[in-house]
Amino acid sequence: MIVYYKLANILKERNMQWKDLCDSGISVNMPTRFSQNKNINSDTIDKVCRFLNVQPGDIMEYVDENKAKEAEILAQKIQKDSEVL
């Protein structure tokens, strides 16, 4: 399973929120899809990488299905923490 907690970390480090990704030209529902580790097409990943000036491996990672739940919990915690800021 592909997870995007690395993207959440980059956004947090840059004092950005998920919705700021819309400035990259992606649709308004894509930040939610990233934050929930949903399927994302490569065109969207390309836009986000160009916008943030990062490589795909900087924003996503493959994790074993058994570890996916753990990664999802981590992503949710990061999202909640960034909303508090």
C-alpha positions as CSV (number, residue, x, y, z in Angstrom):
1,M,0.0,0.0,0.0
2,I,1.3,3.5,-0.9
3,V,1.1,6.0,2.0
4,Y,1.7,9.7,2.0
5,Y,2.8,10.5,5.5
6,K,6.0,11.8,4.2
7,L,4.0,14.4,2.3
8,A,2.3,15.3,5.5
9,N,5.7,15.8,7.2
10,I,6.9,18.1,4.4
11,L,3.7,20.2,4.6
12,K,4.1,20.5,8.4
13,E,7.8,21.5,8.1
14,R,6.9,24.2,5.6
15,N,4.0,25.4,7.7
16,M,1.5,24.4,5.0
17,Q,-1.8,22.7,5.1
18,W,-3.2,20.0,2.8
19,K,-5.4,22.6,1.0
20,D,-2.3,24.5,0.0
21,L,-1.6,21.7,-2.5
22,C,-4.4,23.1,-4.6
23,D,-2.0,25.8,-5.6
24,S,-0.2,23.1,-7.6
25,G,-3.1,22.8,-10.0
26,I,-4.7,19.7,-8.5
27,S,-8.4,19.4,-7.9
28,V,-9.8,20.4,-4.5
29,N,-10.6,16.8,-3.5
30,M,-7.0,15.6,-4.0
31,P,-5.6,16.9,-0.7
32,T,-8.1,14.8,1.1
33,R,-7.2,11.8,-1.0
34,F,-3.5,12.2,-0.1
35,S,-4.3,12.6,3.6
36,Q,-6.4,9.4,3.6
37,N,-3.8,7.4,1.6
38,K,-6.2,6.9,-1.3
39,N,-5.2,6.1,-4.9
40,I,-3.5,9.0,-6.6
41,N,-2.6,9.1,-10.3
42,S,0.9,9.9,-11.5
43,D,-0.1,13.2,-13.1
44,T,-1.3,14.5,-9.7
45,I,1.9,13.2,-8.0
46,D,3.9,15.0,-10.8
47,K,2.1,18.3,-10.1
48,V,2.7,18.1,-6.3
49,C,6.3,17.1,-6.7
50,R,6.9,20.1,-9.1
51,F,5.1,22.4,-6.8
52,L,7.1,21.4,-3.7
53,N,10.3,20.7,-5.7
54,V,10.7,17.2,-4.4
55,Q,11.0,13.7,-5.7
56,P,8.1,11.2,-5.6
57,G,10.0,9.1,-3.0
58,D,10.1,12.2,-0.8
59,I,6.3,12.3,-0.5
60,M,5.2,8.7,-0.6
61,E,6.3,5.2,0.5
62,Y,5.2,1.6,0.1
63,V,4.3,-0.1,3.3
64,D,3.2,-3.7,3.9
65,E,-0.5,-4.1,4.4
66,N,0.1,-5.1,8.0
67,K,1.8,-1.8,8.6
68,A,-0.6,0.3,6.6
69,K,-3.0,0.8,9.6
70,E,-0.1,2.0,11.7
71,A,0.9,4.5,8.9
72,E,-2.7,5.7,8.6
73,I,-2.8,6.4,12.3
74,L,0.4,8.3,12.0
75,A,-0.9,10.4,9.0
76,Q,-4.1,11.2,10.9
77,K,-2.1,12.4,13.9
78,I,0.1,14.6,11.8
79,Q,-3.0,16.0,10.1
80,K,-4.6,16.8,13.4
81,D,-1.4,18.4,14.7
82,S,-1.1,20.6,11.6
83,E,-4.7,21.7,11.9
84,V,-4.0,23.0,15.4
85,L,-1.2,25.3,14.0
